[in-house]
Amino acid sequence: MTRPIRTPVNGADPSLAYRNEEFLDSDEARPLRILAEYLQPLHAFRRHRVHDTIVFFGSARVREDGPLGRYYAEARELARLVTEWSKGLEAPAHRFLICTGGGGGIMEAANRGAYDAGGRSIGLNIGLPHEQRPNPYITPQLCFEFHYFFMRKLWFAHLARAIIVFPGGFGSLDELFEMLTLAQTRKLDRPVLILLYGSSYWNEILNFQALVRHGMISQEDLELLRFVDQPTEALGVLQAGLEVEMEAVTPAFAKSTTTLSRSDGAHPDPASPATDGGAR
C-alpha cells in the first residue's frame, strides 16, 4: 500500500532553527541570545581592528546646560584629547578607543568628544524600560544594543585599559565598584587605571577612608584609584600610566586569572590561550 504524500502545513517548509524568531525568543534559546551578545561585538571589533579601549562612565542625567554641565563639557574635552593622542600613535590597529554605555549625558559627551577629534568611538547601549536610545555621536559600525546587563559589563571590562568615572548615580557606582573589585582581587591579568573625575563630588558621596577605618578594605586598596579634576590632568595620568606597546592579538582581551595551589599566587588560566584572543 502506497503511503500518501503529506503536504506541509500551510504549504510552507519548516524554517531553520536559527531563523525561527519564535524559537530564538523562547526560554530554551536564552543561551543562544547570550552567546550572540558575545559574538556580535567580537566580530565587529575584529573586523574594525579595535585593539583596546578607555571607558567613560557617568550619569545619563547630566545635561550640557544643566547644573552639572561643566562635567559634560569636560568629558567631551577629555575624550577629544584622548582621541587625538591615540590617533597619533603608530599602530596597525585602533588604540584606546573611547567606549561608553551609548546613552545621553556623560556618555554622549564622551562619544561627542571622539567625534570632534575625527575618531571612532564605541557605544554599548542597553535596552531599558524607558527606552534609552543610542546617542548620535557613536561610530555606527561600533554601536551595539544589549539585552543582558552582564554581557554589556563583560565588554566594558574585556578591552578596557582605563576607566574614567564622572559623576553618576546607581549605574555609575555599580560600574565603578565592579572594576574596583576586579582590580582588588586581581581577577584580570593586567592592571586597569581607574580615575574618578570630580574629587568634590566623589568625596561627598563616598567615604573610602571609612571603609579603611572599619577594616573593610586596606589603605593600599585606595591606590587602585586616583582623583582628577581637569581634562589635561586626566590625560597626563593616562599617558603616564598606559602601556603603548601593543599586544600581539587584536582585540587585546584582559584574561581572567585563577589562584593555583602554588606559592606564586594568581596566574592566567592555562585554558585561555593567548593566541586566540579568548578570555575565560
C-alpha positions in Angstrom: 0.0 0.0 0.0 1.4 3.4 -1.0 1.5 6.0 1.8 0.0 9.4 0.9 2.4 12.2 0.5 1.9 14.7 3.3 1.6 18.3 2.4 3.5 20.8 4.8 1.2 22.8 7.0 0.0 25.9 5.1 2.1 24.7 2.2 5.3 26.0 3.8 8.5 24.2 4.6 9.7 24.3 8.2 12.1 27.1 9.0 15.7 26.7 10.0 16.1 26.8 13.8 18.4 29.8 13.6 15.9 31.7 11.5 12.9 30.9 13.7 12.2 34.1 15.7 9.6 32.4 17.9 12.2 29.8 18.9 15.0 32.4 19.3 12.8 34.4 21.7 12.0 31.4 23.8 13.4 30.4 27.2 15.1 27.4 25.6 17.1 29.7 23.3 18.4 32.0 26.0 21.9 30.6 25.8 22.0 31.4 22.1 20.9 35.0 22.8 23.6 35.3 25.5 26.2 33.9 23.2 25.1 36.3 20.4 25.8 39.3 22.6 29.4 38.0 22.9 30.0 37.0 19.3 28.5 40.0 17.5 30.7 42.6 19.2 33.7 40.3 18.9 33.1 40.0 15.2 32.8 43.8 14.8 35.9 44.6 16.9 38.0 42.2 14.9 36.6 43.5 11.6 37.3 47.1 12.5 40.6 46.5 14.2 39.7 47.7 17.7 42.7 46.8 20.0 41.7 48.3 23.3 39.5 51.0 24.9 39.3 53.7 27.5 35.8 53.6 29.1 33.9 56.6 30.2 31.2 56.1 32.9 28.8 58.8 34.2 25.2 59.8 34.5 22.8 60.0 31.6 21.1 62.8 33.6 23.9 65.3 33.2 22.9 67.9 30.7 25.1 70.3 28.8 23.1 73.3 30.1 22.3 71.9 33.5 23.7 72.5 37.0 26.4 69.9 36.4 27.0 71.0 32.8 30.7 71.5 33.4 31.2 67.7 33.6 29.5 67.3 30.2 31.9 69.9 28.7 35.0 68.4 30.5 34.1 64.8 29.5 33.7 65.9 25.9 37.1 67.7 26.1 38.9 64.8 27.7 37.5 62.4 25.1 38.7 64.7 22.4 42.2 64.9 23.9 42.4 61.1 24.3 41.3 60.5 20.8 43.8 63.0 19.3 46.5 61.3 21.3 45.5 57.8 20.3 45.3 58.7 16.6 48.9 59.9 16.8 50.1 56.5 18.0 51.7 54.4 15.3 49.8 51.1 15.4 48.3 48.6 13.0 45.0 48.7 15.0 42.9 51.3 16.8 44.3 52.0 20.3 42.5 53.4 23.3 39.1 54.0 21.6 36.6 55.8 23.6 33.9 53.4 24.9 30.7 54.4 26.7 27.3 53.0 27.6 25.9 54.6 24.5 23.3 56.8 26.1 23.0 60.5 26.8 24.6 62.8 29.4 28.3 61.9 30.1 28.1 59.0 27.7 27.0 61.3 24.9 29.7 63.9 25.8 32.5 61.3 25.6 31.3 59.9 22.2 30.9 63.5 21.0 34.5 64.4 22.0 35.8 61.5 20.0 33.7 62.7 17.1 35.0 66.2 17.4 38.6 64.8 17.0 37.6 62.8 13.9 38.0 59.5 15.6 35.9 56.4 16.1 34.1 55.5 19.4 32.1 52.7 20.8 28.6 52.7 22.3 27.4 49.7 24.4 23.7 50.6 24.7 21.3 48.7 26.9 17.6 48.2 26.3 15.7 49.7 29.3 12.0 50.2 30.1 12.4 54.0 29.5 13.9 53.2 26.1 17.4 54.6 26.3 18.4 55.5 22.8 22.0 55.5 21.4 23.4 58.9 21.1 24.2 60.2 17.5 28.0 60.5 18.0 28.8 56.8 18.2 30.5 55.3 15.2 27.6 53.4 13.5 29.7 50.2 13.0 30.6 50.2 16.7 27.2 50.8 18.2 25.6 47.8 19.9 22.3 47.1 21.6 22.4 44.7 24.7 19.6 42.9 26.4 21.7 41.4 29.2 23.5 43.7 31.6 26.1 41.1 32.4 27.2 40.7 28.8 27.4 44.5 28.4 29.6 44.6 31.6 31.8 41.9 30.1 32.6 44.1 27.1 33.3 47.1 29.3 35.9 45.1 31.2 37.2 42.9 28.3 39.1 45.6 26.4 39.5 48.4 28.9 42.9 49.8 29.7 41.4 52.6 31.8 38.1 53.7 33.1 37.2 57.3 33.9 34.1 57.7 36.1 32.4 61.0 36.0 29.6 62.0 38.5 26.8 59.5 38.3 24.2 57.5 40.2 23.4 53.8 40.8 24.6 52.7 37.4 27.9 54.6 37.6 28.5 53.3 41.1 27.8 49.8 40.0 30.3 50.0 37.2 32.9 51.7 39.4 32.7 49.0 42.1 32.6 46.2 39.5 36.0 47.4 38.2 37.4 48.1 41.6 36.5 44.5 42.7 38.3 43.1 39.6 41.3 45.2 40.4 41.4 44.5 44.1 41.0 40.7 43.6 43.5 40.7 40.7 41.0 38.7 38.7 42.2 40.3 35.5 45.7 39.5 34.3 46.6 43.2 33.6 46.1 46.5 35.5 43.3 48.9 34.6 43.7 52.5 35.5 40.7 53.8 37.5 40.2 57.6 37.5 37.4 59.3 39.5 36.7 62.6 37.8 35.5 65.4 40.1 37.0 65.0 43.5 34.5 67.2 45.3 31.6 65.1 44.0 33.1 61.7 44.8 34.4 62.8 48.3 30.9 64.0 49.2 29.1 60.8 48.2 31.7 58.1 49.0 33.8 57.7 52.2 36.6 55.4 51.3 38.5 56.2 54.5 35.6 55.0 56.5 35.9 51.6 54.7 39.6 51.6 55.7 38.8 52.6 59.3 36.2 49.8 59.7 38.7 47.3 58.2 36.6 46.6 55.1 39.4 47.5 52.8 43.1 48.2 53.3 44.9 51.5 52.9 46.7 50.1 50.0 43.4 49.4 48.2 43.0 53.2 47.8 46.0 53.1 45.5 43.7 51.4 42.9 42.0 54.7 42.1 43.0 58.3 41.5 41.1 61.5 41.6 41.4 64.0 38.8 39.7 67.4 38.2 40.8 68.7 34.8 40.9 67.2 31.3 44.6 67.9 30.8 45.4 66.3 34.3 43.4 63.2 33.4 45.2 62.9 30.0 48.5 63.2 31.7 47.7 60.4 34.1 46.6 58.2 31.2 49.7 58.9 29.1 52.0 58.2 32.1 50.2 55.0 33.1 49.2 53.3 29.9 51.5 50.9 28.0 51.6 52.0 24.4 53.3 48.8 23.2 50.6 46.6 21.6 49.8 43.0 22.4 50.1 40.5 19.6 46.4 39.9 19.2 43.6 42.3 18.3 41.3 42.7 20.1 43.5 42.6 23.2 41.4 40.9 25.8 42.1 41.0 29.5 42.2 37.4 30.6 40.8 36.0 33.8 43.2 34.6 36.4 42.8 31.8 38.8 44.7 31.0 42.0 46.7 27.8 41.7 47.8 25.7 44.7 51.3 27.1 44.4 53.2 29.7 46.2 53.4 32.1 43.3 49.8 33.2 43.6 47.5 34.1 40.7 48.2 33.1 37.2 46.5 33.4 33.8 44.2 30.5 33.3 46.1 28.0 31.1 42.8 27.2 29.3 42.8 30.8 27.9 45.4 30.7 25.1 47.0 34.0 24.2 46.9 33.2 20.5 43.1 33.1 20.1 42.2 36.4 21.8 39.9 34.5 24.1 39.3 35.1 27.8 37.8 32.9 30.5 
